[in-house]
Amino acid sequence: MSLIQCRNCGHFISNRAERCPKCGTPVEHTINCPECGEPMSSIDNCCPNCGCPRYKTESNTTSNDVFSNGPSGKSRGVAALLAVFLGSIGAHYFYLGKNTAGVINILLVFLGWIFIIPPLFVGILTIIQCILMFTMTQEEFEQRYIYTNKTYPL
């Protein structure tokens, strides 16, 4: 494994990464066309040699299934269900690797019982997040919740 520089933000990342963890830009890899076998870029829409569409390659197949894992290995369906059932303790944030946001949720709920409003706010927020996670595409989900630099992604 070696480090390469992201072509968008300049952040050093693994040469095996699918996307830059800092900005979410796809990392260009060389793959072979399934039709003609000629090398092509992993971010090309089709083979420059024979015109074979990119979606035919095994590594680039995408699914519209809500519960399938994306390139990051996280499922938006699982995150949405965690937001509904355990959102008040920030389980969906812990699942997504946003531990600070999870701790903020816990503090808002448990310390917020003094004021009543924060737990109600967190409950409404997690239901809205669940609906958004179920309706957005996998790419939007990854950009908004996984590849973001925000401490508390909404």
Disulfide bonds with the S-S distance in Angstrom:
none
